[in-house]
């Protein structure tokens, strides 16, 4: 998917589906939609600041690991 500033989520999903072979199964189509949905959601999370670095996660886990 060639995401650009003017591409909407719908356009990204439609482009992804259009790039599948004509004989793609429903399972393959569903998997592609799920994959692109996860990517778009993670990009939205990053923009909103709802992400953690590896260092932050390790720091949070350290007390539980050392028990």
Buried (B, 14 or more C-beta within 10 A) or exposed (E): BEBEEEEEBEEBBBBBEEEEEEEBEEEEEEEBEEEBBEBBEEEEEEEEEEEEEEEEEEEEEEEEEEE
